[in-house]
Amino acid sequence: MEELSPINYITPDSVPTLLLHGTMDYLVGYKTALKTIKTLKENNVPCDLVTCEGLEHQFKGCTDKMVEDYFGKVNSFFCKFSK
């Protein structure tokens, strides 16, 4: 499975990347998101990580307030890089 990881395909030409990741994700551990962000930064790719505290892979338990906050961050990121 390691060879299928998106982290292996990050290059300086990768597009700006935003990750939303739950700290309780049991399918893709939160450490993977941190490693991905580190690799993106090492390749000078604009990136950001939105940490979804206490949420699992499917964002179970996400409140309306959390959705509003997360999508505000998504909107800001895309507005910054879309032209």
Secondary structure as GFF3:
##gff-version 3
##sequence-region A 1 83
A	DSSP	three_ten_helix	2	4	.	.	.	ID=ss1
A	DSSP	three_ten_helix	6	9	.	.	.	ID=ss2
A	DSSP	beta_strand	17	22	.	.	.	ID=ss3
A	DSSP	alpha_helix	30	42	.	.	.	ID=ss4
A	DSSP	beta_strand	47	52	.	.	.	ID=ss5
A	DSSP	alpha_helix	64	81	.	.	.	ID=ss6
###
